[in-house]
């Protein structure tokens, strides 16, 4: 009988993978390759595909070195010999909702304050959030910081139907990223993720050298599970699924090969590189299926909102007259 507690459902923290003995799909060779970049990096992927786990892996690597990476490619292939840094990790999905009792700029400041505290930085007390960020960064030595930004676009997508609030957040973000650019000498590494790239908001115009790897074939398998990874890391769980499905059906309908075919039909087919070299499975769907295969091939990603095109829905809603019945 397989140990279902090894499945990393709802786990995004790299250290938690290690401490709770969860299955970690090793992509640290690509992590090491990306970590050599001098220019800021941007990665766009849908929700629930592993962006936050990737960001957490960078955080652990730059903050604490290789202590928790033993037996992973980055160690076994001798891919890393860098020092540690102060890591500023900002997850903008934490402040995406619009609230009347607290302006977005105040929530932004509190988020920065928390991120700086975790990085052992004392944020400068300023009424202006951008000034506080700039002054705190300016006090550090060149090349001693790492900046990780997860779900940068979440606060924008959440208020797309509110033109005034969207513009206020867009302007603040534009100023924030311009400040990051102006203090770029302070950063050893900058990595930004999002669901989409807002090309007309001027957020990225400050970075004339940003590396957008979203459709780069070299990183098409950076998140999600490839076929090889699925069968390598989850083989026992796949065999368990065959047993559970057949027991539930009362017949030997599934073999290992027919199960793989069914998984491909339901959860495979995602390709994020312009040459379609890599196809990956959605991790959320795969992990939920392996946890309870007897329930069949349910659309887990869709049911939890991961596949909901929030950006498109919110955009279209801006053109809908709410008075129309």
C-alpha positions as CSV (number, residue, x, y, z in Angstrom):
1,X,0.0,0.0,0.0
2,X,1.4,3.4,-1.0
3,X,1.8,6.2,1.5
4,X,-0.7,8.9,0.3
5,X,0.8,11.4,2.7
6,X,3.8,11.7,0.4
7,X,1.8,13.5,-2.2
8,X,2.6,17.2,-2.0
9,X,-1.0,18.5,-2.3
10,X,-1.3,22.2,-1.3
11,X,2.4,22.3,-0.5
12,X,4.4,25.2,-2.1
13,X,7.2,25.7,0.4
14,X,10.5,24.0,-0.6
15,X,11.5,23.6,3.1
16,X,8.1,22.0,3.8
17,X,8.7,19.5,1.0
18,X,11.9,18.5,2.9
19,X,10.6,18.6,6.4
20,X,7.4,16.7,5.7
21,X,9.1,14.2,3.4
22,X,6.9,15.1,0.4
23,X,7.7,14.1,-3.2
24,X,9.7,16.8,-4.8
25,X,10.0,16.7,-8.6
26,X,13.6,17.7,-9.1
27,X,14.0,20.5,-11.6
28,X,17.0,22.0,-9.8
29,X,19.2,21.7,-12.9
30,X,17.0,24.3,-14.5
31,X,16.9,26.3,-11.3
32,X,20.7,26.5,-11.2
33,X,20.7,27.5,-14.9
34,X,18.3,30.3,-14.3
35,X,20.1,31.5,-11.2
36,X,23.1,32.5,-13.4
37,X,21.1,35.2,-15.2
38,X,22.2,38.8,-14.6
39,X,19.0,40.3,-16.1
40,X,15.6,40.2,-14.4
41,X,13.6,37.1,-15.4
42,X,9.8,36.9,-16.0
43,X,7.8,33.7,-16.2
44,X,4.1,33.5,-17.0
45,X,2.2,30.3,-16.2
46,X,-1.5,29.5,-15.3
47,X,-2.4,29.1,-11.6
48,X,-1.7,25.8,-9.9
49,X,1.2,24.8,-12.2
50,X,4.0,25.2,-9.6
51,X,5.2,28.8,-9.9
52,X,5.1,29.3,-6.1
53,X,7.1,26.2,-5.5
54,X,9.7,27.4,-8.0
55,X,9.9,30.7,-6.3
56,X,10.2,29.0,-2.9
57,X,13.1,26.9,-4.3
58,X,14.9,30.0,-5.3
59,X,14.3,31.5,-1.9
60,X,15.7,28.5,-0.1
61,X,18.8,28.3,-2.4
62,X,19.7,31.9,-2.2
63,X,18.9,32.2,1.5
64,X,20.4,29.1,2.9
65,X,22.5,27.5,0.3
66,X,22.6,23.7,-0.5
67,X,21.8,22.3,3.0
68,X,18.3,21.0,1.9
69,X,19.3,20.1,-1.6
70,X,21.3,17.0,-1.0
71,X,20.6,14.2,-3.5
72,X,19.1,16.7,-5.9
73,X,20.6,17.5,-9.3
74,X,22.0,20.8,-8.3
75,X,24.3,19.0,-5.8
76,X,24.8,15.6,-7.5
77,X,25.8,17.4,-10.7
78,X,27.8,20.1,-8.9
79,X,25.8,23.0,-10.4
80,X,26.1,25.5,-7.6
81,X,29.0,27.3,-5.8
82,X,27.4,30.7,-4.9
83,X,27.1,32.3,-1.5
84,X,23.9,33.2,0.4
85,X,22.0,36.5,0.1
86,X,19.2,38.5,1.8
87,X,16.1,37.4,-0.1
88,X,13.1,39.7,-0.5
89,X,10.1,37.4,-1.4
90,X,6.9,39.3,-2.2
91,X,3.7,37.4,-3.0
92,X,1.2,39.8,-4.4
93,X,-1.7,37.3,-4.4
94,X,-1.9,38.1,-0.6
95,X,-3.2,41.6,-1.3
96,X,-5.2,41.2,-4.5
97,X,-8.7,41.7,-2.9
98,X,-10.2,45.2,-2.9
99,X,-11.2,46.4,0.6
100,X,-12.8,49.6,1.6
101,X,-11.3,49.8,5.0
102,X,-7.7,49.7,3.9
103,X,-6.3,51.3,0.7
104,X,-4.2,49.2,-1.6
105,X,-1.0,51.2,-0.9
106,X,-1.3,50.5,2.8
107,X,-1.6,46.8,2.2
108,X,1.4,47.0,-0.2
109,X,3.5,48.7,2.5
110,X,2.6,46.0,5.1
111,X,3.4,43.3,2.6
112,X,6.8,44.9,2.0
113,X,7.4,45.3,5.7
114,X,6.7,41.6,6.2
115,X,9.0,40.6,3.3
116,X,11.8,42.8,4.5
117,X,11.5,41.4,8.1
118,X,11.9,37.9,6.7
119,X,15.0,39.0,4.9
120,X,16.4,40.6,8.1
121,X,15.9,44.1,6.7
122,X,14.3,46.9,8.7
123,X,12.1,48.9,6.3
124,X,12.5,52.7,6.4
125,X,9.5,54.3,8.0
126,X,8.0,56.4,5.3
127,X,4.5,57.5,4.5
128,X,5.2,56.7,0.8
129,X,5.5,53.0,0.1
130,X,7.8,53.5,-2.8
131,X,10.1,55.8,-0.9
132,X,10.3,53.3,1.9
133,X,11.3,50.6,-0.5
134,X,13.9,52.7,-2.3
135,X,15.5,54.0,0.9
136,X,15.7,50.6,2.5
137,X,17.3,49.1,-0.6
138,X,19.7,52.0,-1.0
139,X,21.2,51.2,2.4
140,X,22.4,47.8,1.2
141,X,25.6,46.9,-0.5
142,X,25.6,46.2,-4.2
143,X,24.8,42.6,-5.3
144,X,23.8,41.5,-1.8
145,X,20.0,41.2,-2.4
146,X,17.7,38.8,-4.2
147,X,14.2,39.9,-5.2
148,X,11.5,37.2,-5.8
149,X,8.0,38.4,-6.9
150,X,5.2,35.9,-7.2
151,X,1.8,36.6,-8.9
152,X,2.7,40.2,-9.6
153,X,-0.5,40.6,-11.7
154,X,-3.0,39.3,-9.1
155,X,-3.9,42.7,-7.7
156,X,-4.5,44.1,-11.2
157,X,-6.6,41.2,-12.5
158,X,-8.8,41.4,-9.3
159,X,-9.9,45.0,-10.0
160,X,-10.0,45.0,-13.8
161,X,-13.7,46.0,-13.7
162,X,-12.9,49.0,-11.6
163,X,-11.1,51.4,-13.9
164,X,-10.2,53.9,-11.1
165,X,-8.8,51.3,-8.8
166,X,-7.0,49.5,-11.6
167,X,-5.3,52.7,-12.8
168,X,-4.2,53.5,-9.2
169,X,-2.7,50.1,-8.7
170,X,-1.1,50.1,-12.2
171,X,0.5,53.5,-11.5
172,X,1.9,52.3,-8.2
173,X,3.3,49.1,-9.7
174,X,4.8,51.1,-12.5
175,X,6.6,53.3,-10.0
176,X,7.6,50.3,-7.9
177,X,9.2,48.5,-10.9
178,X,10.9,51.7,-12.0
179,X,12.4,51.9,-8.6
180,X,13.6,48.3,-8.7
181,X,15.3,49.1,-12.1
182,X,16.9,52.2,-10.7
183,X,18.3,50.1,-7.8
184,X,19.2,47.1,-9.9
185,X,22.9,47.2,-8.8
186,X,21.7,46.1,-5.4
187,X,20.3,42.8,-6.7
188,X,22.2,39.6,-7.5
189,X,19.0,38.1,-8.9
190,X,15.5,39.2,-9.8
191,X,12.7,36.7,-10.6
192,X,9.0,37.6,-11.3
193,X,6.0,35.4,-12.0
194,X,2.5,36.0,-13.1
195,X,-0.4,34.5,-15.0
196,X,-0.1,37.0,-17.8
197,X,2.1,40.0,-18.9
198,X,0.2,43.3,-19.0
199,X,1.9,44.7,-22.0
200,X,0.1,48.1,-22.0
201,X,0.5,49.0,-18.4
202,X,4.1,50.3,-18.5
203,X,5.0,48.0,-15.6
204,X,7.7,46.3,-17.5
205,X,8.9,49.2,-19.6
206,X,11.3,50.1,-16.9
207,X,13.2,46.9,-17.5
208,X,14.9,47.3,-20.9
209,X,16.8,44.0,-20.4
210,X,14.1,41.7,-18.8
211,X,14.3,38.1,-19.9
212,X,10.8,36.7,-20.6
213,X,11.3,32.9,-20.6
214,X,7.5,32.2,-20.7
215,X,7.8,30.6,-24.2
216,X,11.4,29.7,-24.2
217,X,11.8,26.0,-25.3
218,X,14.7,25.6,-22.8
219,X,12.3,26.2,-20.0
220,X,9.1,24.5,-21.3
221,X,9.3,21.9,-18.5
222,X,10.2,24.3,-15.7
223,X,6.9,23.8,-14.0
224,X,4.3,21.0,-14.5
225,X,5.1,17.3,-14.7
226,X,6.6,15.7,-17.9
227,X,5.7,12.2,-18.8
228,X,9.1,11.0,-17.7
229,X,8.8,12.8,-14.3
230,X,5.3,11.4,-13.8
231,X,6.4,7.8,-14.2
232,X,9.6,8.2,-12.3
233,X,8.4,10.0,-9.2
234,X,4.8,8.6,-9.0
235,X,5.2,5.0,-10.3
236,X,3.9,3.4,-7.1
237,X,1.0,5.7,-7.0
238,X,0.1,5.0,-10.7
239,X,0.1,1.2,-9.9
240,X,-2.0,1.9,-6.9
241,X,-4.5,3.8,-9.1
242,X,-4.8,0.8,-11.4
243,X,-5.7,-1.4,-8.4
244,X,-8.1,1.1,-7.0
245,X,-9.9,1.7,-10.3
246,X,-10.3,-2.0,-11.1
247,X,-11.5,-2.8,-7.6
248,X,-14.1,0.0,-7.8
249,X,-15.3,-1.1,-11.2
250,X,-15.3,-4.8,-10.2
251,X,-13.3,-5.8,-13.3
252,X,-9.8,-5.6,-14.7
253,X,-10.4,-2.7,-17.0
254,X,-7.2,-0.8,-16.5
255,X,-3.6,-1.8,-17.0
256,X,-0.6,0.5,-16.3
257,X,-0.5,1.4,-20.0
258,X,-4.2,2.1,-20.3
259,X,-4.1,4.2,-17.2
260,X,-1.3,6.3,-18.7
261,X,-3.3,6.8,-21.8
262,X,-6.3,7.9,-19.8
263,X,-4.2,10.4,-17.8
264,X,-2.8,11.8,-21.0
265,X,-6.4,12.2,-22.3
266,X,-7.6,14.0,-19.2
267,X,-4.6,15.9,-17.7
268,X,-1.8,16.2,-20.4
269,X,-1.5,18.4,-23.4
270,X,-0.2,21.6,-22.0
271,X,2.8,23.1,-23.8
272,X,4.4,26.4,-22.9
273,X,7.2,26.7,-25.4
274,X,6.9,28.1,-28.9
275,X,8.3,25.0,-30.5
276,X,6.0,22.6,-28.5
277,X,9.0,20.5,-27.5
278,X,7.7,19.9,-24.0
279,X,4.2,18.7,-22.9
280,X,3.4,18.7,-19.2
281,X,0.7,17.5,-16.9
282,X,-1.1,19.9,-14.6
283,X,0.2,19.0,-11.1
284,X,-2.9,19.8,-9.2
285,X,-5.0,17.4,-11.2
286,X,-2.5,14.6,-11.1
287,X,-2.0,14.8,-7.4
288,X,-5.7,14.9,-6.6
289,X,-6.3,11.9,-8.9
290,X,-3.5,9.9,-7.4
291,X,-4.9,10.6,-3.9
292,X,-8.3,9.3,-4.7
293,X,-8.2,7.4,-8.1
294,X,-11.4,5.5,-7.3
295,X,-13.3,8.7,-7.9
296,X,-12.3,8.8,-11.6
297,X,-10.8,11.4,-13.8
298,X,-12.4,14.5,-12.4
299,X,-11.6,18.0,-13.7
300,X,-9.8,19.0,-10.5
301,X,-8.1,22.1,-11.9
302,X,-11.2,23.5,-13.4
303,X,-13.3,22.8,-10.3
304,X,-10.9,24.7,-8.1
305,X,-10.8,27.8,-10.3
306,X,-7.3,27.1,-11.6
307,X,-8.4,27.1,-15.2
308,X,-10.9,30.0,-14.9
309,X,-9.7,32.7,-17.3
310,X,-10.1,35.5,-14.7
311,X,-8.3,38.0,-16.8
312,X,-10.6,37.5,-19.8
313,X,-13.7,37.3,-17.6
314,X,-12.9,40.5,-15.8
315,X,-12.0,42.2,-19.1
316,X,-15.3,41.3,-20.7
317,X,-17.2,42.4,-17.7
318,X,-16.0,45.9,-18.2
319,X,-18.2,46.0,-21.3
320,X,-21.3,44.5,-19.8
321,X,-24.1,46.8,-18.7
322,X,-25.1,45.5,-15.3
323,X,-28.6,46.9,-15.8
324,X,-29.4,44.5,-18.7
325,X,-31.5,41.6,-17.4
